[in-house]
Amino acid sequence: MVKKRRYWDYARYANMAISFGITMIVAIFLGFYGGNWLDRRFGTAPWLMLFGIMAGVAVGFSSIWSELSALEKDFKAAGSGKNKRKTIINNEDKDNNQ
């Protein structure tokens, strides 16, 4: 059971890393191409492209922040569940010994 739990923990981390990489790349490319298109349209090269790239980086980090927050919340909930279970088991052992 413990090995299975560890496997899923590693799978979650791998999923988060892959998701972060894909999100960051897509956000930066969309910012680049959107900013480049606006630069060609308004003749403001390279300012809107740079702004688009920075916005893409900001969106990517915002995404990873929200994923990390959700992951931390899940681990805290799982951890508190384990502690409650240990407390219940310890109390049952005490009751059995008396």
Secondary structure, DSSP 8 states (H G I E B T S, - for coil): -HHHHHHHHHHHHHHHHHHHHHHHHHHHHHHHHHHHHHHHHHT-TTHHHHHHHHHHHHHHHHHHHHHHHHHHHHHHHHHHHHHHHHHHHHHHHHHHH-
